[in-house]
Amino acid sequence: MGELQHSRIQSREGTGLALYNVNQRLIHHFGEGAGLHIESELEKGTCIWFKVPNTQSL
């Protein structure tokens, strides 16, 4: 099994500038609890999801 990598997009380095931009926009609009998250496992695949607060009253 490959090494599991899990992190928020926090760097401007590499080719992830668009992901960095989207992450910063989510944080700016929804606050520090929001943002993009990535899990990647070598030769298995990558899962990207975003987190935003639920502001709707039930």
C-alpha positions as CSV (number, residue, x, y, z in Angstrom):
1,M,0.0,0.0,0.0
2,G,1.4,3.4,-0.9
3,E,1.9,6.3,1.5
4,L,-1.2,8.2,2.3
5,Q,-1.0,12.0,1.9
6,H,-3.6,14.3,3.5
7,S,-3.4,18.0,3.6
8,R,-5.1,21.3,3.0
9,I,-3.9,23.4,0.0
10,Q,-1.7,26.0,1.6
11,S,1.1,26.5,-0.8
12,R,1.5,28.5,-4.0
13,E,4.2,26.2,-5.2
14,G,3.8,23.7,-8.0
15,T,1.0,23.6,-10.5
16,G,-1.8,23.9,-8.0
17,L,-2.3,27.7,-8.3
18,A,-6.0,27.3,-9.3
19,L,-6.6,25.0,-6.3
20,Y,-4.8,27.5,-4.1
21,N,-7.0,30.3,-5.5
22,V,-10.3,28.4,-4.9
23,N,-9.1,27.4,-1.4
24,Q,-8.4,31.1,-0.5
25,R,-11.8,32.2,-1.9
26,L,-13.6,29.6,0.2
27,I,-11.7,30.7,3.4
28,H,-12.3,34.3,2.6
29,H,-16.0,33.8,2.1
30,F,-16.8,31.2,4.7
31,G,-14.0,31.6,7.3
32,E,-11.1,29.5,8.5
33,G,-13.2,26.3,8.9
34,A,-13.8,26.2,5.1
35,G,-11.5,25.1,2.4
36,L,-10.3,22.4,0.0
37,H,-8.9,19.1,1.2
38,I,-7.0,16.5,-0.7
39,E,-6.2,12.8,0.0
40,S,-3.9,11.1,-2.4
41,E,-2.5,7.6,-2.4
42,L,0.2,6.7,-4.8
43,E,-1.0,4.5,-7.7
44,K,-4.5,4.5,-6.1
45,G,-6.0,7.9,-6.8
46,T,-6.8,11.3,-5.4
47,C,-9.9,12.5,-3.7
48,I,-10.6,16.3,-3.5
49,W,-13.4,17.7,-1.4
50,F,-14.4,21.1,0.0
51,K,-15.8,22.0,3.4
52,V,-18.2,25.0,4.0
53,P,-20.2,25.7,7.1
54,N,-23.9,25.0,7.1
55,T,-25.6,28.4,7.7
56,Q,-29.1,27.2,6.9
57,S,-31.5,27.0,9.9
58,L,-33.5,23.8,10.1
